[in-house]
Amino acid sequence: MEHTTLAHHLLLAGLLFTAGLAGVIIRRNLLVVYMCLELMLAAATLALVAFSRFNNTMDGAILVFFVITVAAAEVAVGLALIVALYRRTGTVSSDQLNTLCD
Amino acid sequence: MPDPLFVFFAALTLGAAGLLVLSRNAVTSAMGMILALVGIAAEFFLLDAYFLGVLQVLVYAGAVMVLFLFIIMLLNTDKPETKYPWIKAAGGLAVFLFLSAGVVALILHSGALDKVAGPTPPELSNNPAEFATAAKAFGRLLYTKYMLPLQMAGLLLLLALVGVVNLSKDAKPNA
């Protein structure tokens, strides 16, 4: 009988996290960078649910519940910030947002 | 060998994540993100976390991604990104993958995972202290053990609401 072990789930979560991290590093559009950040968060929740299920406890699942809540609030504030930034500077590209550099 | 369904949804999620990261069009990226989140929700279902899977689809793939798409289309940033530091990015990613492969090999070699959990998920029980699929188990814990975090989460959502209203009110052009 084939079965999925904890290592499989953790591997998938790790790969998703890596994909999100790579996106955060190489993308220049702030909105896409933000989506990649969300993907990293979702990958972490996958690992939490897997640990929770394999350890037969509810705590990890509850933590995922709170992560989803916090992520929703965070997305609202972050997008409002990006819109405010766009209104001031007219761009959402992290290449052109270099005021603190010069 | 893992469950074929797990493999299918893992491939779907990883492919969608690749679409999210590599697509030059922000709307295509958002579609990839939605697909990836639905794939993760499917993995939640396979882990018997039905309530969390539904929550993931409703909140993440639904509400949050609609907000993202709305902002992407509002700002109309469809100009494809020109400067892509592909070489540097690929090099950095290769180093990162090499290091993480080392970490994974170490973890698997040390056998720590076997101490954390058995090879198969334990049988589901009706004991509310253990992992349960019903939303009832969430409610019971949220209103007993996790009462304070629940209140904090509510406060956080209220603060986020006030903050967003304040942010979008204050942003004046060239202020």
Interface residues (C-beta under 8 A of the other chain):
Chain A: E2 H3 T4 T5 L6 A7 H8 H9 L10 L11 L12 G14 L15 L16 T18 A19 G20 L21 A22 G23 I25 I26 R27 R28 N29 L31 V32 Y34 M35 C36 E38 L39 A42 A43 T45 L46 V49 A50 F51 S52 R53 F54 N55 N56 T57 M58 A61 I62 V64 F65 F66 I68 T69 V70 A71 A72 A73 E74 V75 A76 V77 L79 A80 L81 I82 V83 A84 Y86 R87 R88 V92 S93 D95
Chain B: M1 P2 D3 P4 F6 A10 T13 L14 A17 G18 L20 V21 A26 S29 A30 M33 A36 L37 I40 E43 F44 L46 L47 D48 A49 F51 L52 L55 Q56 V59 Y60 A63 V64 L67 F68 I71 I72 L74 L75 T77 E81 K83 Y84 P85 W86 A89 G92 L93 F96 L97 S100 V104 L108 L113 V116 A117 G118 P119 T120 P121 P122 S125 P128 A129 E130 F131 A132 A137 F138 L141 L142 Y146 P149 A153 L156 L157 L159 A160 L161 G163 V164 L167 S168 D170 A171 K172 P173 N174 A175
